Amino acid sequence: QVQLVESGGGLVQAGGSLRLSCEASGNKFSLNTMGWYRQAPGKQRELVADITTGGRTNYADSVKGRFTISRDNAKNTMYLQMNSLKPADTAVYYCNADYIIWGVVYHNAWGQGTQVTVSS
């Protein structure tokens, strides 16, 4: 089983920046696509951005130009650089990953989430 741990959330003023990290750990696994999701109170969990093993990225329209997703495959770590933060970005941010272990494909491994709060 792959464990995902997010870090880097916190309280920031509008216009500020945060950098989230998601580290995957486990044994005998290979990561596939990873992504950042967020869930605000009263809202459905939504995809923020995802990134393939090869570095192909996809962003929600609401964060394009402000957020940058990246990964370091050697460290099994994914990042989300968030700039020009807005109060609407306030949410719990979750790390998600698809992975293969012992030849079996697994989807939707989730981290515990990290709170991002953007004050006005």
JOBEL-V30383 format. One record per residue. RES is the residue in one small letter. SS is DSSP state (A for helix, B for strand, O for the rest). PSI is psi as a letter, one per 30 degrees, with the letter a starting at -180 (999 if undefined). Layout:
# JOBEL-V30383
RES,SS,PSI + RES,SS,PSI
This chain:
# JOBEL-V30383
q,O,k + v,O,k + q,B,k + l,B,k + v,B,k + e,B,l + s,B,l + g,O,f + g,O,l + g,B,a + l,B,k + v,B,l + q,B,l + a,O,k + g,O,f + g,O,a + s,O,l + l,B,l + r,B,j + l,B,k + s,B,k + c,B,j + e,B,k + a,B,k + s,B,l + g,O,a + n,O,k + k,O,h + f,B,l + s,B,k + l,B,k + n,B,b + t,B,k + m,B,l + g,B,l + w,B,k + y,B,l + r,B,l + q,B,j + a,O,l + p,O,k + g,O,g + k,O,l + q,O,l + r,O,k + e,B,l + l,B,k + v,B,e + a,B,l + d,B,l + i,B,k + t,O,l + t,O,e + g,O,f + g,O,g + r,O,k + t,B,l + n,B,k + y,B,k + a,O,k + d,A,e + s,A,f + v,A,f + k,O,k + g,O,f + r,O,e + f,B,k + t,B,k + i,B,k + s,B,l + r,B,l + d,B,j + n,A,e + a,A,f + k,A,g + n,O,h + t,B,k + m,B,k + y,B,l + l,B,j + q,B,j + m,B,j + n,O,l + s,O,h + l,O,k + k,O,l + p,A,e + a,A,f + d,A,f + t,O,k + a,B,l + v,B,k + y,B,k + y,B,k + c,B,k + n,B,k + a,B,k + d,B,k + y,B,l + i,B,k + i,B,k + w,O,h + g,O,g + v,B,k + v,B,k + y,B,k + h,B,l + n,B,h + a,B,k + w,B,k + g,O,a + q,O,f + g,O,l + t,B,k + q,B,k + v,B,k + t,B,k + v,B,j + s,B,l + s,O,999
